[in-house]
Amino acid sequence: MADRMLSVTATHSTAANNTKAISISVPMPLF
């Protein structure tokens, strides 16, 4: 599980740059 979360976090780190506005509107824990 821990390894899987790290992979997801790395992916979202890049996606966050493209969806910064959405990230602010929607809490990250939901993702």
Secondary structure as GFF3:
##gff-version 3
##sequence-region A 1 31
A	DSSP	alpha_helix	2	18	.	.	.	ID=ss1
A	DSSP	alpha_helix	20	25	.	.	.	ID=ss2
A	DSSP	three_ten_helix	28	30	.	.	.	ID=ss3
###
